[in-house]
């Protein structure tokens, strides 16, 4: 089992906030340039999130 992790306050006010703002900005840019619906952005973010999700093996 992995140890719980939390960003510290400096990280939250720095790199985490910066990355969050960049992701939002790029999603808005994608919507503007492609005229795609929000659901398509959610689908894209889900695919990206899956790259960072732990691999769960089926144990039968």
C-alpha positions in Angstrom: 0.0 0.0 0.0 1.3 3.4 -0.8 1.9 6.1 1.8 -0.6 9.0 1.6 0.9 12.2 0.1 -0.1 15.8 0.4 1.4 18.9 -1.2 2.8 21.3 1.3 1.6 24.9 1.5 4.5 26.3 -0.6 3.9 23.8 -3.3 0.1 24.5 -3.3 0.8 28.2 -3.7 3.5 27.6 -6.3 3.9 24.8 -8.7 0.5 23.1 -8.0 -1.4 26.4 -8.6 0.7 27.0 -11.7 0.0 23.6 -13.2 -3.7 23.8 -12.4 -3.9 27.2 -14.2 -2.0 25.9 -17.2 -4.3 22.8 -17.5 -7.4 25.1 -17.4 -5.9 27.5 -19.9 -5.0 24.7 -22.3 -8.4 23.0 -22.0 -10.1 26.4 -22.8 -7.7 26.8 -25.8 -8.7 23.3 -27.0 -12.4 24.1 -26.7 -12.0 27.4 -28.5 -9.9 25.9 -31.4 -12.0 22.8 -31.9 -15.4 23.9 -30.7 -15.7 20.6 -28.7 -18.1 20.2 -25.9 -17.1 20.0 -22.2 -17.7 16.2 -22.3 -14.9 15.8 -24.7 -12.5 17.7 -22.4 -13.6 15.5 -19.5 -13.0 12.4 -21.6 -9.5 13.7 -22.5 -8.7 14.5 -18.9 -9.9 11.0 -17.9 -7.5 9.4 -20.4 -4.7 11.5 -19.0 -5.7 10.7 -15.4 -5.6 7.0 -16.2 -1.9 7.3 -17.0 -1.4 8.2 -13.3 -3.9 5.7 -11.7 -2.5 2.7 -9.9 -2.7 -0.6 -11.8 -5.1 -3.0 -10.2 -4.7 -6.6 -10.9 -7.6 -9.0 -10.9 -6.8 -11.6 -8.3 -9.0 -14.7 -8.8 
